[in-house]
C-alpha cells in the first residue's frame, strides 16, 4: 500500500501537468481543428454524393497512383512542412539565424514522414483490406492511433523535435534529455495526436486508399502547427 501510495503521489502531478499542457494547446487550436475536420468530412461527402466531382477525384487518384511515394513526399512536405514553417517564420517564432535550418527541417522531416505514412496506409490495406465498412475503418483507426503512433510516430517526432529545439545539436539533445523527460514528451505528443487524429483518421479511412494520403496531407498542416505551438522552445518564444 505504501509503494502504491508513493507511486500515486508521484504520478498524479505528472498526469495533471501533461493534461493541462495538451488540453491548453488543443483549446487554442480547437476552432481551426474543427474547420479542418469539417473540410475533411466535406471532402468525403463530396466524393460520395456529388457525382460531378468524380472527375476531379479520379484525377487526384491517378496522380497519386502514377507518382506514388514521390507524391506523398511532396504533398506532406508542402502541407505539413512548408506551410507551417511559413506561419512560424511570419509569426516571429523562429530565430533569424536559424531560418534556413528550420525550413529544411520542416520540409524534409515531414516529407519523409509522408513516405512513412503512405507505406503504413498500404500495409493497413494489405492486412485489413479496403472495405469501407465501419469495422474495417475502426480497426485501421485503432491500429493507427494505438500501435503505429504509440510505438513509432510519437517517439520519432519527440526525437526530431527535441533535436530541433536543441538548435539541431545531437550532443545537446542527449545532454538535456532524460528517460523520464523523453517519455513525458512522447506521452504529451500522444495526447495531442489522439485529440486531433482519432476523428481525422476515421474520416481519412472512409476514402479509397489513393485519396487517403491527399486528405492526410491537408489535416497534417493543422497538426504540425499544434505540435509546433506545444514545442518547448517555440512555446517560450
C-alpha positions as CSV (number, residue, x, y, z in Angstrom):
1,X,0.0,0.0,0.0
2,X,2.8,2.4,0.8
3,X,4.6,1.8,-2.5
4,X,1.3,2.3,-4.3
5,X,0.6,5.5,-2.4
6,X,4.1,6.8,-3.3
7,X,3.6,6.0,-6.9
8,X,0.2,7.6,-6.9
9,X,1.6,10.8,-5.3
10,X,4.4,10.9,-7.9
11,X,2.2,10.0,-10.9
12,X,-0.8,12.3,-10.3
13,X,1.1,15.7,-10.6
14,X,2.7,14.4,-13.8
15,X,-0.6,13.4,-15.3
16,X,-2.2,16.7,-14.3
17,X,0.7,18.7,-15.9
18,X,0.5,16.5,-19.0
19,X,-3.2,17.0,-19.4
20,X,-3.0,20.8,-18.8
21,X,-0.3,21.2,-21.4
22,X,-2.1,19.2,-24.1
23,X,-5.6,20.4,-23.4
24,X,-4.5,24.1,-23.4
25,X,-2.8,23.7,-26.7
26,X,-5.8,21.8,-28.1
27,X,-8.2,24.5,-26.9
28,X,-6.1,27.2,-28.5
29,X,-6.4,25.3,-31.8
30,X,-9.9,23.9,-31.4
31,X,-11.5,26.2,-34.0
32,X,-9.0,25.6,-36.8
33,X,-9.2,21.9,-35.9
34,X,-13.0,21.8,-36.2
35,X,-12.7,23.7,-39.5
36,X,-10.3,21.0,-40.8
37,X,-12.4,18.2,-39.6
38,X,-15.4,19.8,-41.4
39,X,-13.3,20.2,-44.5
40,X,-12.3,16.5,-44.4
41,X,-15.9,15.4,-43.8
42,X,-16.9,17.7,-46.7
43,X,-14.3,16.0,-49.0
44,X,-15.7,12.6,-48.1
45,X,-19.3,13.7,-48.6
46,X,-18.5,15.4,-51.9
47,X,-16.7,12.3,-53.1
48,X,-19.6,10.0,-52.4
49,X,-22.6,12.2,-53.1
50,X,-21.6,14.8,-55.7
51,X,-21.4,13.0,-59.0
52,X,-19.9,16.0,-60.8
53,X,-16.8,15.9,-58.5
54,X,-15.8,12.4,-59.5
55,X,-13.6,13.6,-62.4
56,X,-11.5,15.7,-60.1
57,X,-11.1,12.9,-57.6
58,X,-10.2,10.5,-60.3
59,X,-7.5,12.9,-61.5
60,X,-6.1,13.1,-58.0
61,X,-6.1,9.4,-57.6
62,X,-4.4,8.9,-61.0
63,X,-1.7,11.4,-60.0
64,X,-1.2,9.5,-56.7
65,X,-1.0,6.1,-58.5
66,X,1.4,7.5,-61.0
67,X,3.9,9.2,-58.7
68,X,3.3,7.0,-55.6
69,X,5.8,7.8,-52.8
70,X,7.1,10.9,-54.6
71,X,3.6,12.4,-54.5
72,X,3.4,11.6,-50.8
73,X,6.8,13.3,-50.1
74,X,5.9,16.4,-52.0
75,X,2.3,16.7,-50.6
76,X,3.3,16.3,-47.0
77,X,6.4,18.4,-47.3
78,X,4.3,21.2,-48.6
79,X,1.3,21.0,-46.3
80,X,3.0,19.5,-43.2
81,X,6.3,21.3,-43.6
82,X,6.4,24.4,-45.8
83,X,3.1,26.0,-44.8
84,X,3.7,25.6,-41.0
85,X,7.2,26.9,-41.5
86,X,5.9,30.0,-43.2
87,X,3.4,30.6,-40.4
88,X,6.0,30.2,-37.7
89,X,8.5,32.4,-39.5
90,X,5.9,35.1,-40.2
91,X,4.9,34.9,-36.5
92,X,8.4,35.5,-35.4
93,X,8.7,32.1,-33.7
94,X,12.0,31.2,-35.5
95,X,15.3,32.9,-34.7
96,X,16.7,34.9,-37.6
97,X,19.9,32.9,-37.7
98,X,18.1,29.6,-37.8
99,X,15.6,30.2,-40.6
100,X,17.2,28.1,-43.3
101,X,17.8,25.1,-40.9
102,X,14.2,25.3,-39.8
103,X,12.9,25.4,-43.4
104,X,15.0,22.3,-44.3
105,X,13.9,20.5,-41.1
106,X,10.2,21.1,-41.7
107,X,10.2,20.2,-45.4
108,X,12.5,17.1,-45.2
109,X,11.2,15.7,-41.9
110,X,7.6,15.9,-42.9
111,X,8.2,14.9,-46.5
112,X,10.0,11.8,-45.2
113,X,7.1,11.1,-42.8
114,X,4.8,11.3,-45.8
115,X,6.5,8.3,-47.3
116,X,6.3,6.6,-44.0
117,X,2.6,7.2,-43.7
118,X,2.0,6.1,-47.3
119,X,3.8,2.9,-46.6
120,X,1.7,2.4,-43.4
121,X,-1.6,3.0,-45.2
122,X,-0.6,0.4,-47.8
123,X,0.3,-2.1,-45.1
124,X,-3.1,-1.4,-43.5
125,X,-4.8,-2.2,-46.8
126,X,-2.9,-5.4,-47.2
127,X,-3.7,-6.5,-43.6
128,X,-7.3,-5.4,-43.3
129,X,-8.5,-4.9,-46.9
130,X,-10.1,-1.8,-48.4
131,X,-13.7,-2.4,-47.5
132,X,-15.3,0.9,-46.4
133,X,-17.5,-0.6,-43.6
134,X,-17.3,0.6,-40.0
135,X,-15.5,-2.4,-38.7
136,X,-12.6,-2.1,-41.2
137,X,-12.4,1.7,-40.6
138,X,-12.5,1.2,-36.8
139,X,-9.8,-1.5,-36.9
140,X,-7.5,0.8,-39.0
141,X,-8.1,3.7,-36.7
142,X,-7.2,1.6,-33.7
143,X,-4.0,0.2,-35.2
144,X,-3.1,3.6,-36.5
145,X,-3.5,5.5,-33.2
146,X,-2.7,3.0,-30.6
147,X,0.0,0.9,-32.3
148,X,1.7,2.9,-35.0
149,X,1.5,6.2,-33.2
150,X,2.4,4.8,-29.8
151,X,5.4,2.7,-30.9
152,X,6.7,4.8,-33.8
153,X,5.2,8.1,-34.8
154,X,5.1,9.8,-31.4
155,X,8.6,8.7,-30.3
156,X,10.3,9.6,-33.7
157,X,8.6,13.0,-33.6
158,X,9.8,13.5,-30.0
159,X,13.3,12.7,-31.0
160,X,13.5,15.0,-34.1
161,X,11.6,17.9,-32.5
162,X,13.8,17.6,-29.4
163,X,16.8,17.8,-31.7
164,X,15.3,20.9,-33.4
165,X,14.7,22.5,-30.0
166,X,18.3,22.0,-29.1
167,X,19.3,24.0,-32.2
168,X,20.0,20.8,-34.2
169,X,22.7,19.6,-31.8
170,X,22.5,15.9,-31.0
171,X,25.0,16.3,-28.2
172,X,22.9,19.0,-26.6
173,X,19.8,16.8,-27.1
174,X,21.4,13.9,-25.3
175,X,22.7,16.1,-22.5
176,X,19.3,17.7,-21.8
177,X,17.0,14.7,-22.3
178,X,16.5,12.1,-19.6
179,X,14.4,8.9,-19.9
180,X,11.7,10.5,-17.8
181,X,11.6,13.7,-19.8
182,X,11.5,11.8,-23.1
183,X,8.7,9.5,-22.0
184,X,6.8,12.6,-20.8
185,X,7.3,14.2,-24.2
186,X,6.1,11.1,-26.0
187,X,3.0,10.9,-23.8
188,X,2.3,14.6,-24.4
189,X,2.5,14.1,-28.1
190,X,0.3,11.0,-27.9
191,X,-2.5,13.0,-26.2
192,X,-2.2,15.7,-28.8
193,X,-2.3,13.1,-31.5
194,X,-5.3,11.3,-30.2
195,X,-7.3,14.5,-29.7
196,X,-6.7,15.5,-33.3
197,X,-6.2,12.3,-35.3
198,X,-8.8,9.8,-33.9
199,X,-11.6,11.7,-35.7
200,X,-9.3,12.7,-38.6
201,X,-8.2,9.2,-39.4
202,X,-11.8,7.9,-39.2
203,X,-12.5,10.4,-42.0
204,X,-9.4,9.6,-43.9
205,X,-10.0,5.8,-43.9
206,X,-13.5,6.5,-45.2
207,X,-12.0,7.3,-48.6
208,X,-10.4,4.9,-51.1
209,X,-6.7,4.2,-50.5
210,X,-5.4,6.5,-53.3
211,X,-7.2,9.5,-51.7
212,X,-6.1,8.9,-48.1
213,X,-2.6,10.5,-48.4
214,X,-4.0,13.6,-50.1
215,X,-6.5,14.1,-47.3
216,X,-3.9,13.2,-44.6
217,X,-1.7,16.0,-46.0
218,X,-4.4,18.6,-45.5
219,X,-5.1,17.5,-41.9
220,X,-1.3,17.3,-41.2
221,X,-1.0,21.1,-41.7
222,X,-3.1,21.7,-38.6
223,X,-1.4,19.0,-36.5
224,X,2.1,20.3,-37.3
225,X,1.1,23.8,-36.2
226,X,-0.3,22.2,-33.0
227,X,2.9,20.3,-32.3
228,X,5.0,23.5,-33.0
229,X,2.9,25.6,-30.7
230,X,3.4,23.0,-27.9
231,X,7.1,22.6,-28.7
232,X,9.2,23.5,-25.7
233,X,11.4,26.1,-27.3
234,X,8.9,27.8,-29.6
235,X,6.3,27.7,-26.8
236,X,8.5,30.0,-24.7
237,X,9.1,32.5,-27.5
